Amino acid sequence: MQIGIPKETTPRESRVAAVVETVRKLVAQGAEVVVEAGAGVLSTLADDDYRAAGAKIGTAELAFKSDIVLKVAPPTDDEIEKFKEGSLLISFLDPLGRGKQILPKLALRKMSAIALELIPRITRAQYVDALSSQANLAGYKAVLEGVNRFKKIIPMMTTSAGTIPPAQVLVLGAGVAGLQAIATAKRLGARVEAFDVRPEVKEQIESLGARFIEIPLEESGAGSGGYAKELSERAKEMQQQLLTERVKKADLIITTALIPGRPAPKLITADAVRGMRRGSIIVDMAAAAGGNCELSKADGVVEIEGVTIIGYTDLPSRIADHASQLYAKNMLNYLSFILTKETSLGIRFDLGDEIVSKSLVLHQGELRGKV
C-alpha cells in the first residue's frame, strides 16, 4: 500500500497533507509513504525530516501514482492526469463548487474520492473534522490580520497621559471560526459583541465573554448539520438594517457567515462601510464565497474612505506549521476508518458508517450522493 503526499500547487497554499509524526505512524502500520520533494518546506518541514520518519522522497509523478493520495486543495487538471487509475484521493474537494467539474474527471479514471468538507458534524467525527480544525485556526488568524492593520491598541490601557478605552470588535457568524475569533479578540482585551442567525448559539457566545446581539428576525436561520440556512428576503432586509448601526460603531469586524452551496449572505452594505469610523477594519472570512461585505475583494485588501477591508482566503495557510499539523492528524484519523490489516494493508469502505458514507463522494468511478 503506497500513500502519496504531493506538494500543493494551488496559489497561496502553504500547507501539506502529512507531517513527520503522521508519516512515522503510517510507516509503522505497514504503508510505503512517498513525499514529493519540497512538499513540506512552506510548513517548516524539510525532506530530511520525512526521510528520518521512514518516507521516500520522490517526484510529483511518483507521489500521484500511489494507491492513496492525500492532498489539501482540490487537484488541478494537470494533477488529475497524474493519478493512478483506481486510486483513492482524500482532500478538500469543494464538492458544491469547483468539485462539480473535478469529480467527473476523477470518475473517468475509475477513482474513489473523499471530500473532507462533507464529514458530518457529529460527536464521533470531531477528530476527523478537518474543516473545523482549519476554521478554528482561520478565526484566530483573522483577528490577528485585522489587529496588524489597526492603528490603535486593542485592550484598555491606563497611563499617566490618560485612559485608552478597549477596541470594539464585532463578529458576524458564530460557527467554529466565529467563536474562535471571539475568544481571540477577548484574550487581546477587546470589548466583543457577536451576531448569528441561529439563536441557539447565544449561550456559546456569552460563555466566551461576548455580548449576543438580539435581532428579532421572526425566523431561525438554523439549517441541517449545524450550519446556517438562507433567510427569507424580509428577514435579510431586517437583519441588514439592524446590523448597520452596530457596524458603524465597530473598530474591527470579523465576518464568517456562510451557507453551504450558496453565495455568502451580504451583511454589510457599501453605505454601512462608508458610515464607519476612519481607521476601522473589516476582515471578511467569506470573501471566497462572494463576501459578507458588498465591497470585499477575494485575496485582496480594499480601502474605502479610510476603512480597510481584508478579503484573504488563505488564512490557515498563513500559519501553515500548525495548520498542517492539525490537518495531517485529521487525515491520519480518517485513514483509521478505511485501512484494514487483515492480511496486508488495504482499503475497505464501510458504507454503514455515517462518516464514510457521507464523505465518500466518488466510489470506483461512480458518483455518490447529491454532488
Secondary structure as the mmCIF struct_conf table of DSSP 4:
data_model
#
loop_
_struct_conf.conf_type_id
_struct_conf.id
_struct_conf.beg_label_comp_id
_struct_conf.beg_label_asym_id
_struct_conf.beg_label_seq_id
_struct_conf.end_label_comp_id
_struct_conf.end_label_asym_id
_struct_conf.end_label_seq_id
STRN STRN1 GLN A 2 ILE A 5
HELX_LH_PP_P HELX_LH_PP_P1 PRO A 6 GLU A 8
BEND BEND1 THR A 10 THR A 10
TURN_TY1_P TURN_TY1_P1 PRO A 11 ARG A 12
BEND BEND2 ALA A 17 ALA A 17
HELX_RH_AL_P HELX_RH_AL_P1 VAL A 20 ALA A 28
TURN_TY1_P TURN_TY1_P2 GLN A 29 GLY A 30
STRN STRN2 GLU A 32 GLU A 36
TURN_TY1_P TURN_TY1_P3 ALA A 37 GLY A 40
HELX_RH_3T_P HELX_RH_3T_P1 VAL A 41 SER A 43
TURN_TY1_P TURN_TY1_P4 THR A 44 THR A 44
HELX_RH_AL_P HELX_RH_AL_P2 ASP A 47 ALA A 52
TURN_TY1_P TURN_TY1_P5 ALA A 53 GLY A 54
HELX_LH_PP_P HELX_LH_PP_P2 ALA A 55 ALA A 55
STRN STRN3 LYS A 56 GLY A 58
HELX_RH_AL_P HELX_RH_AL_P3 ALA A 60 PHE A 64
TURN_TY1_P TURN_TY1_P6 LYS A 65 LYS A 65
BEND BEND3 SER A 66 ASP A 67
STRN STRN4 ILE A 68 LEU A 70
BEND BEND4 VAL A 72 ALA A 73
HELX_LH_PP_P HELX_LH_PP_P3 PRO A 74 THR A 76
HELX_RH_AL_P HELX_RH_AL_P4 ASP A 77 ILE A 80
TURN_TY1_P TURN_TY1_P7 GLU A 81 LYS A 82
BEND BEND5 PHE A 83 PHE A 83
HELX_LH_PP_P HELX_LH_PP_P4 LYS A 84 LYS A 84
TURN_TY1_P TURN_TY1_P8 GLU A 85 GLY A 86
STRN STRN5 LEU A 88 SER A 91
TURN_TY1_P TURN_TY1_P9 PRO A 95 ARG A 98
HELX_RH_AL_P HELX_RH_AL_P5 GLY A 99 ALA A 107
TURN_TY1_P TURN_TY1_P10 LEU A 108 LYS A 110
STRN STRN6 SER A 112 ALA A 115
HELX_RH_3T_P HELX_RH_3T_P2 LEU A 116 LEU A 118
BEND BEND6 ILE A 119 ILE A 119
HELX_RH_3T_P HELX_RH_3T_P3 THR A 123 VAL A 128
HELX_RH_AL_P HELX_RH_AL_P6 ALA A 130 ARG A 149
BEND BEND7 LYS A 151 LYS A 152
BEND BEND8 ILE A 154 PRO A 155
STRN STRN7 MET A 157 THR A 159
TURN_TY1_P TURN_TY1_P11 SER A 160 ALA A 161
STRN STRN8 GLY A 162 ILE A 164
HELX_LH_PP_P HELX_LH_PP_P5 PRO A 165 ALA A 167
STRN STRN9 GLN A 168 LEU A 172
BEND BEND9 GLY A 175 GLY A 175
HELX_RH_AL_P HELX_RH_AL_P7 VAL A 176 ARG A 187
TURN_TY1_P TURN_TY1_P12 LEU A 188 GLY A 189
STRN STRN10 ARG A 191 PHE A 195
BEND BEND10 VAL A 197 VAL A 197
HELX_RH_3T_P HELX_RH_3T_P4 PRO A 199 VAL A 201
HELX_RH_AL_P HELX_RH_AL_P8 LYS A 202 SER A 207
TURN_TY1_P TURN_TY1_P13 LEU A 208 GLY A 209
HELX_LH_PP_P HELX_LH_PP_P6 ALA A 210 ALA A 210
STRN STRN11 ARG A 211 PHE A 212
HELX_LH_PP_P HELX_LH_PP_P7 ILE A 213 GLU A 214
BEND BEND11 GLU A 218 GLU A 219
STRN STRN12 ALA A 222 ALA A 222
HELX_RH_3T_P HELX_RH_3T_P5 SER A 224 GLY A 226
STRN STRN13 ALA A 228 ALA A 228
HELX_LH_PP_P HELX_LH_PP_P8 GLU A 230 SER A 232
HELX_RH_AL_P HELX_RH_AL_P9 GLU A 233 LYS A 249
BEND BEND12 ASP A 251 ASP A 251
STRN STRN14 LEU A 252 THR A 255
TURN_TY1_P TURN_TY1_P14 PRO A 260 GLY A 261
BEND BEND13 ARG A 262 ARG A 262
HELX_LH_PP_P HELX_LH_PP_P9 PRO A 263 PRO A 265
STRN STRN15 ILE A 268 ILE A 268
HELX_RH_AL_P HELX_RH_AL_P10 ALA A 270 ARG A 274
TURN_TY1_P TURN_TY1_P15 GLY A 275 GLY A 275
BEND BEND14 MET A 276 MET A 276
HELX_LH_PP_P HELX_LH_PP_P10 ARG A 277 ARG A 277
TURN_TY1_P TURN_TY1_P16 ARG A 278 GLY A 279
STRN STRN16 ILE A 281 ASP A 284
TURN_TY1_P TURN_TY1_P17 MET A 285 ALA A 286
HELX_RH_3T_P HELX_RH_3T_P6 ALA A 287 ALA A 289
TURN_TY1_P TURN_TY1_P18 GLY A 290 GLY A 290
BEND BEND15 ASN A 292 ASN A 292
STRN STRN17 CYS A 293 CYS A 293
TURN_TY1_P TURN_TY1_P19 GLU A 294 LEU A 295
TURN_TY1_P TURN_TY1_P20 ALA A 298 ASP A 299
STRN STRN18 VAL A 301 ILE A 304
TURN_TY1_P TURN_TY1_P21 GLU A 305 GLY A 306
STRN STRN19 VAL A 307 ILE A 310
BEND BEND16 THR A 313 THR A 313
TURN_TY1_P TURN_TY1_P22 LEU A 315 LEU A 315
HELX_RH_3T_P HELX_RH_3T_P7 PRO A 316 ILE A 319
HELX_RH_AL_P HELX_RH_AL_P11 ALA A 320 ILE A 338
STRN STRN20 LEU A 339 THR A 340
BEND BEND17 GLU A 342 SER A 344
STRN STRN21 GLY A 346 ILE A 347
TURN_TY1_P TURN_TY1_P23 LEU A 351 GLY A 352
BEND BEND18 ASP A 353 ASP A 353
HELX_RH_AL_P HELX_RH_AL_P12 GLU A 354 SER A 359
STRN STRN22 LEU A 360 HIS A 363
TURN_TY1_P TURN_TY1_P24 GLN A 364 GLY A 365
STRN STRN23 GLU A 366 LEU A 367
TURN_TY1_P TURN_TY1_P25 GLY A 369 LYS A 370
#
